[in-house]
């Protein structure tokens, strides 16, 4: 009977969501859409990232970031949300932690808000609908 050791692994590679010392990169997802949250979560989890928290709006996101600090390496932040929008939440997180890694998630047509976010300290942005390759590319470039 053949075992897995009989077959060379063609997929043997280190997941991209893991640091050089083998620890998963810890991510918090802030989005009012459960669908988008699940999509980002699946994309990142499949590469070894650890989803440490999710939040449904900016206010909850800021609160959870402060609670979990410094146990969050990266935040994905939707721009348009109820209660507190992503740009305001970004400002509050940067105010609290000037080294925070925040990647904005935006629908098409929100370029002015994306530019404002980048000027305020966001490291990058992702445009919806989400593309797996682009999500990983933008997230990874924001933490390296």
Secondary structure, 3 states (H helix, E strand, C coil): CCCHHHCCCCCCCCCCCECCCCCECEEEEECCCHHHHHHHHHHHHCCCCEEEEEECCHHHHHHHHHHHCCCCCEEEEECCCCCCCHHHHHHHHHHHCCCCCEEEEECCCCHHHHHHHHHHCCCEEEECCCCHHHHHHHHHHHHC
